[in-house]
């Protein structure tokens, strides 16, 4: 199972400057189910960088996409497509050994008898009903294998 922080299993470089995430997904859709496609952005300016990641459902489909799309020309740019590898240096450093913990700081509060009804109502949490999560599922037919 893939890590949640893994950005994609196919790395695509030398993309046209105005290429969108949707167009990147469409370019790789014929090789298998595209779970996600994203073009990297500059964190400060938000400008699209010229590389991105595509997450294709199966490793076999990802390898086929790399073989087919590496060197392919898109809008005058030759794509550089590779299997994405997780950098070994990106692992988080181990946490330092936990020393003795400080006890939580306790501040004295007025007793309930000292508070008026309005003050008690102001302290009570205001609970809101949870909103039901909604989502849409996109259904697409799978490509037929030549038989």
C-alpha positions in Angstrom: 0.0 0.0 0.0 1.3 3.5 -0.9 2.1 6.1 1.7 -0.3 9.0 1.8 2.5 11.4 1.2 3.6 9.7 -2.0 2.9 12.1 -4.8 2.7 9.7 -7.8 4.3 6.7 -9.4 5.2 8.5 -12.7 7.4 11.6 -12.9 6.9 13.8 -16.0 9.3 16.6 -16.9 9.6 19.2 -19.7 5.9 19.9 -19.8 4.6 22.9 -21.8 4.4 26.0 -19.5 0.6 26.3 -19.6 -0.2 22.6 -19.3 -3.0 21.8 -16.7 -3.5 19.0 -14.3 -6.5 17.8 -16.3 -4.6 17.6 -19.5 -1.8 15.7 -17.8 -4.3 13.2 -16.5 -5.9 12.9 -20.0 -2.5 12.3 -21.6 -1.9 9.2 -19.4 -5.6 8.0 -19.2 -5.1 5.5 -22.1 -2.6 3.5 -20.1 -4.7 2.7 -17.1 -6.7 4.3 -14.3 -5.2 7.7 -13.4 -5.7 8.1 -9.7 -4.3 11.6 -9.7 -2.2 14.0 -11.8 -0.6 17.2 -10.6 1.8 19.7 -11.9 4.3 21.1 -9.4 3.8 24.8 -8.5 6.2 27.3 -7.0 5.2 27.7 -3.4 5.7 31.4 -3.4 4.3 32.6 -6.7 1.9 29.7 -7.4 3.3 29.6 -11.0 3.3 26.2 -12.7 6.7 24.5 -12.9 7.4 22.4 -15.9 7.2 19.0 -14.2 4.5 16.9 -12.5 3.5 13.6 -11.1 0.9 11.1 -12.3 -0.4 8.3 -10.1 -1.5 5.3 -12.2 -3.3 2.5 -10.5 -1.1 -0.4 -11.4 2.7 -0.7 -11.7 2.3 -2.5 -15.0 0.3 0.4 -16.5 2.8 2.9 -15.1 5.7 1.0 -16.8 3.8 0.9 -20.1 3.1 4.6 -19.8 6.8 5.4 -19.2 7.8 3.3 -22.2 5.3 4.9 -24.5 5.4 8.5 -23.4 9.1 9.0 -22.7 10.4 11.2 -25.5 6.9 11.8 -26.9 6.3 15.3 -28.2 3.6 17.5 -26.7 3.0 21.0 -28.0 6.6 21.1 -29.2 8.2 19.8 -26.0 9.8 16.3 -25.7 8.6 14.8 -22.5 10.9 13.1 -20.0 8.9 10.4 -18.3 10.2 8.1 -15.6 9.1 5.9 -12.8 9.1 8.1 -9.7 11.4 7.1 -6.9 11.0 8.2 -3.3 14.1 10.1 -2.3 15.9 8.3 0.6 16.9 11.6 2.2 13.3 12.7 2.5 12.7 10.5 5.5 12.0 12.4 8.7 14.8 12.4 11.3 14.1 10.3 14.4 12.5 12.2 17.2 14.8 12.9 20.1 14.3 10.8 23.2 11.5 12.2 25.3 12.7 13.7 28.5 10.6 14.2 31.6 7.3 15.9 30.7 6.0 18.9 32.4 2.7 18.6 34.1 -0.1 20.6 32.4 -0.5 24.1 33.8 -3.7 24.3 35.8 -5.3 27.7 36.4 -8.0 28.2 39.0 -11.5 28.9 37.8 -14.5 30.3 39.5 -16.9 27.8 40.8 -20.3 27.3 39.1 -21.9 29.0 42.1 -20.0 32.3 41.4 -21.1 32.4 37.7 -24.4 33.9 36.4 -26.6 32.0 34.0 -25.4 34.1 31.1 -21.7 33.4 31.9 -22.4 29.7 32.2 -24.1 29.7 28.8 -21.2 31.6 27.3 -18.8 28.9 28.5 -20.7 26.0 27.1 -19.4 24.8 23.7 -21.6 25.6 20.8 -22.2 22.4 19.1 -23.0 22.4 15.4 -24.5 19.4 13.6 -22.0 17.6 11.4 -22.4 18.2 7.7 -22.7 15.0 5.8 -19.7 14.5 3.4 -20.6 14.3 -0.2 -18.6 13.3 -3.2 -19.0 12.3 -6.8 -17.7 9.2 -8.5 -16.6 9.6 -12.1 -17.4 6.5 -14.1 -15.4 5.8 -17.2 -15.2 2.7 -19.3 -12.0 0.8 -19.2 -10.0 0.5 -22.4 -10.4 -2.8 -24.2 -7.4 -5.0 -24.6 -6.7 -6.2 -28.1 -7.7 -9.8 -28.2 
